[in-house]
Each structure stands twice: as structure tokens, then as C-alpha cells.
Amino acid sequence: MDSKIYKDQYEFEWNHRSHLTSALNIPIAVATLLGGALVTLFQKFPFAKDIPTYLFSAFALFSTISLVTAVIFIFRAVRGYKYQRIPTPTNIKKHYNDLKDWWSRNNGSEKDAQKDLNDYINERLSEAVERNSVNNKNKSAYIYKTNSALISSLVFIALCTMPYLVRTINNISNTVKVEIINPEFTLLQKEEKIMNDNDNNPSNEKPNDDPKPTGPPNQEIKEDKVITTTREMPSPQKNR
């Protein structure tokens, strides 16, 4: 059988492995965003014993279950895979030399050694293709399940927003700002303040021509700025 078929399939499965590994970056980012959205909704939702709260709790629970399922599928798509690749050129060359020595001892030629080497390489490629193909199929299936679980979690988060808006809008409309003002008490406070100011600052007191010095303000330092201290070193005197 032509060795090119084995080589092409081997390269395809190996490159497909890299593609699947890169494809996991998007589900991981989406799972992180959905988890942050759920935490924010839980923190800001005004819980009460009413229908919107019950609906919000149910939708949030389903979304959390879907998100946890997606995280499990992500781990299943990342861990537990053992890929195969053919031996290194050094080992292949050593095996070829061993074949030549063996055929020389058994009335063979270098052509026989070359044929055995090609069969050996094709066999190793075939084994690697079989193992890597199964791994890629399983990894692709888990990535598909991950995306499905993330879509389900996103749908339930969208449903959570409806009872969330109902509860928050009702709280805003029912909130009444109450401000207690005591005119008599406020007037007494103003008069007392005026009297204290007059006692502390008499009109005949002369202004202070020598005010107390104030220290320099705080220095703002940005973390991305590197501060270096340099000292001027005296220049060495030349020997005369």
C-alpha cells in the first residue's frame, strides 16, 4: 500500500488535534462569562416569597446545572488522551541499520531491508492514526456537548432576566424617599454655629502674618512606572 496515504492521514489527525485544542478556548471563555453573569444576578436579585423569585430561582438553578455540565465536558475534552506519534528519525535509522545487518547475515540485500523499513513505518503510522483518530472523535464529541450545555445555560440566564426585571422595577417604583426636617432644631443649630464662630474669631484679632507651614502633598505613583534613584558620584581626581 502507498505510504503517502498513511502519512497524509497521520498529518491530518495530528493537525486536527491542534485544531480541537484551540477550539476549546472559546467555550472556556464563554463559560467564564456565564459564571460571572450568574453570580452578578444572584448578588443583585431582591429575593422575596413571590412568583418572580420562584421563577428566578428555578431558571438560575437550571442554568447553573447546565454550566457545571459544560465545565465537566471541558475537562473530559482536555484530560485523559494519549496520542501516538511515530519514532524519531534517529531510532528509525538505527532500526534500518539493524535490518541491513540482519539481511546481510541471511543472504539478503539492502533492498530487502528497505522494504522491511517501509512496512515498519507504515505499520507505525497506521497504529498512530487509529489511536489519534479515536481521540479526536471523542474530543470533538465532548466539545459539541460543551457547546450544547453552554447554549442551554445561556437560554436559562436569558429567562432569569425577566423575573429579575420584574422584581427590580417593582422595588424602584415602591421605594419612597423620606426626609425628616425639623425647622426649629435646624435654626438653633445655625444660631449656635454663628455664636461659636464669633467666639473663636474675634473681630479685633489680627491676622497671622506667619502661618504654620504645611507639608508637601502625597505623591501619586503608578504601578507601571519604574522609579530609579540615582546619586551623583564625585568625579575621580586625575593623578597628576
C-alpha positions as CSV (number, residue, x, y, z in Angstrom):
1,M,0.0,0.0,0.0
2,D,1.2,3.5,-0.8
3,S,3.0,5.1,2.2
4,K,1.6,8.5,1.2
5,I,-1.9,7.5,2.3
6,Y,-0.6,6.7,5.8
7,K,1.4,9.9,6.0
8,D,-1.4,12.2,4.9
9,Q,-3.8,10.6,7.4
10,Y,-1.3,10.8,10.2
11,E,-0.7,14.5,9.5
12,F,-4.4,15.2,9.2
13,E,-5.2,13.6,12.6
14,W,-2.2,15.4,14.3
15,N,-3.3,18.8,12.9
16,H,-6.9,18.1,13.8
17,R,-5.7,17.5,17.4
18,S,-4.2,21.0,17.4
19,H,-7.4,22.5,15.9
20,L,-9.6,20.9,18.6
21,T,-7.2,22.1,21.3
22,S,-7.5,25.7,20.0
23,A,-11.3,25.3,19.7
24,L,-11.6,24.8,23.4
25,N,-10.6,28.5,24.1
26,I,-14.0,29.8,23.1
27,P,-16.1,27.5,25.3
28,I,-13.8,28.2,28.3
29,A,-14.2,32.0,27.8
30,V,-18.0,31.7,27.4
31,A,-18.2,29.5,30.5
32,T,-16.3,32.2,32.5
33,L,-18.6,34.9,31.3
34,L,-21.8,32.9,32.0
35,G,-20.5,32.1,35.5
36,G,-19.8,35.8,36.2
37,A,-23.3,36.7,34.9
38,L,-24.9,34.2,37.2
39,V,-23.0,35.4,40.3
40,T,-24.0,39.0,39.5
41,L,-27.7,38.2,39.1
42,F,-27.6,36.3,42.4
43,Q,-26.0,39.2,44.2
44,K,-28.3,41.9,42.9
45,F,-31.6,40.0,42.9
46,P,-34.0,41.1,45.7
47,F,-35.3,37.8,46.9
48,A,-38.8,37.5,48.4
49,K,-41.6,35.0,48.7
50,D,-43.3,35.6,45.5
51,I,-43.7,34.1,42.0
52,P,-40.9,36.1,40.3
53,T,-38.4,34.9,42.9
54,Y,-39.5,31.3,42.4
55,L,-39.1,31.6,38.7
56,F,-35.8,33.3,39.0
57,S,-34.5,30.6,41.4
58,A,-35.7,27.8,39.1
59,F,-34.1,29.3,35.9
60,A,-30.9,30.1,37.8
61,L,-30.7,26.5,39.1
62,F,-31.1,25.1,35.6
63,S,-28.6,27.5,34.2
64,T,-26.1,26.5,37.0
65,I,-26.6,22.8,36.3
66,S,-26.0,23.4,32.6
67,L,-22.9,25.4,33.3
68,V,-21.5,22.8,35.6
69,T,-22.2,20.2,33.0
70,A,-20.3,22.2,30.4
71,V,-17.3,22.6,32.7
72,I,-17.3,18.8,33.2
73,F,-17.4,18.3,29.4
74,I,-14.5,20.7,29.0
75,F,-12.4,18.7,31.4
76,R,-13.4,15.5,29.6
77,A,-12.2,17.1,26.3
78,V,-8.9,18.1,27.7
79,R,-7.7,15.3,30.0
80,G,-7.1,11.6,29.6
81,Y,-5.9,11.4,26.0
82,K,-2.7,9.7,24.9
83,Y,-1.8,10.5,21.3
84,Q,0.8,8.5,19.4
85,R,3.5,9.6,17.0
86,I,6.0,7.7,15.0
87,P,9.5,7.1,16.4
88,T,12.2,9.7,15.9
89,P,14.4,9.7,12.8
90,T,17.4,8.5,14.9
91,N,15.5,5.4,16.1
92,I,14.3,4.7,12.6
93,K,17.8,5.0,11.2
94,K,19.1,2.6,13.9
95,H,16.3,0.1,13.0
96,Y,17.3,0.4,9.4
97,N,20.9,-0.4,10.1
98,D,19.8,-3.4,12.2
99,L,17.7,-4.6,9.3
100,K,20.7,-4.3,6.9
101,D,22.9,-6.2,9.2
102,W,20.3,-8.9,9.6
103,W,19.7,-9.3,5.9
104,S,23.5,-9.4,5.3
105,R,23.7,-12.4,7.6
106,N,20.8,-14.1,6.0
107,N,21.7,-13.8,2.3
108,G,19.6,-10.7,1.7
109,S,20.2,-7.3,0.2
110,E,19.7,-3.7,1.1
111,K,16.5,-3.7,-1.0
112,D,15.0,-6.2,1.4
113,A,16.0,-4.0,4.3
114,Q,14.4,-1.0,2.7
115,K,11.2,-3.0,2.1
116,D,11.0,-4.0,5.7
117,L,11.7,-0.5,6.8
118,N,8.8,0.8,4.7
119,D,6.5,-1.8,6.1
120,Y,7.6,-0.9,9.6
121,I,7.0,2.8,9.1
122,N,3.5,2.1,7.5
123,E,2.6,-0.1,10.5
124,R,3.7,2.6,13.0
125,L,1.8,5.3,11.0
126,S,-1.3,3.0,10.9
127,E,-1.2,2.5,14.7
128,A,-0.8,6.2,15.4
129,V,-3.6,7.1,13.0
130,E,-6.0,4.7,14.7
131,R,-5.3,5.9,18.2
132,N,-5.3,9.6,17.3
133,S,-8.4,9.3,15.2
134,V,-10.4,7.8,18.2
135,N,-9.0,10.5,20.5
136,N,-10.0,13.3,18.1
137,K,-13.5,11.9,17.7
138,N,-14.1,11.7,21.4
139,K,-12.6,15.1,22.0
140,S,-14.8,16.6,19.2
141,A,-17.9,14.9,20.7
142,Y,-17.2,16.4,24.2
143,I,-16.6,19.9,22.6
144,Y,-20.0,19.5,20.9
145,K,-21.6,18.6,24.2
146,T,-19.9,21.5,25.9
147,N,-21.3,24.0,23.4
148,S,-24.8,22.5,23.8
149,A,-24.6,22.8,27.5
150,L,-23.4,26.4,27.3
151,I,-26.3,27.3,24.9
152,S,-28.7,25.8,27.4
153,S,-27.1,27.8,30.3
154,L,-27.3,31.0,28.2
155,V,-31.0,30.4,27.5
156,F,-31.8,29.9,31.2
157,I,-29.8,33.1,32.0
158,A,-31.9,35.0,29.5
159,L,-35.1,33.6,31.2
160,C,-33.7,34.8,34.5
161,T,-33.7,38.4,33.3
162,M,-37.5,38.5,33.1
163,P,-38.3,37.9,36.8
164,Y,-35.1,39.9,37.6
165,L,-36.5,43.0,35.8
166,V,-40.0,42.5,37.3
167,R,-38.6,42.5,40.9
168,T,-36.1,45.3,40.4
169,I,-38.6,47.6,38.7
170,N,-41.2,46.9,41.4
171,N,-38.6,47.8,44.1
172,I,-37.7,51.0,42.4
173,S,-41.4,52.1,42.0
174,N,-42.2,51.2,45.6
175,T,-39.3,52.9,47.1
176,V,-40.2,56.2,48.8
177,K,-37.6,58.7,49.9
178,V,-38.5,60.1,53.4
179,E,-36.6,63.1,54.7
180,I,-37.3,64.4,58.2
181,I,-36.7,68.1,58.6
182,N,-37.0,69.9,62.0
183,P,-37.0,73.6,61.2
184,E,-36.7,74.7,64.9
185,F,-33.8,72.4,65.6
186,T,-32.0,73.5,62.4
187,L,-32.4,77.1,63.3
188,L,-31.0,76.6,66.7
189,Q,-28.0,74.7,65.2
190,K,-27.4,77.7,62.8
191,E,-27.5,80.2,65.7
192,E,-25.2,78.1,67.8
193,K,-22.7,77.8,65.0
194,I,-22.7,81.5,64.4
195,M,-22.0,82.2,68.1
196,N,-19.2,79.7,68.2
197,D,-17.6,81.3,65.1
198,N,-17.8,84.7,66.6
199,D,-16.2,83.5,69.8
200,N,-13.4,81.7,68.0
201,N,-12.7,84.5,65.6
202,P,-13.0,87.9,67.4
203,S,-13.1,90.9,65.1
204,N,-10.2,92.6,66.9
205,E,-7.8,89.7,66.4
206,K,-5.0,90.5,64.0
207,P,-4.4,88.1,61.1
208,N,-1.5,85.8,61.4
209,D,1.3,87.1,59.2
210,D,3.4,84.0,59.8
211,P,1.2,80.9,59.1
212,K,2.2,77.5,60.1
213,P,4.0,75.7,57.2
214,T,2.2,72.7,55.7
215,G,4.0,69.6,54.4
216,P,4.1,68.6,50.7
217,P,1.1,66.6,49.4
218,N,1.2,62.9,48.7
219,Q,3.0,61.7,45.6
220,E,1.0,59.5,43.2
221,I,2.9,56.6,41.8
222,K,1.6,54.4,39.1
223,E,2.4,50.8,39.3
224,D,3.5,50.6,35.7
225,K,6.2,53.2,36.3
226,V,9.7,52.2,37.4
227,I,11.3,54.6,39.9
228,T,15.0,54.7,40.0
229,T,17.2,56.6,42.4
230,T,20.4,58.0,41.1
231,R,23.1,59.7,43.1
232,E,25.7,62.0,41.7
233,M,29.1,60.4,42.3
234,P,32.1,62.7,42.7
235,S,34.3,62.5,39.7
236,P,37.7,60.9,40.4
237,Q,40.6,63.2,40.5
238,K,43.2,62.6,37.9
239,N,46.6,61.7,39.0
240,R,48.9,64.4,38.2
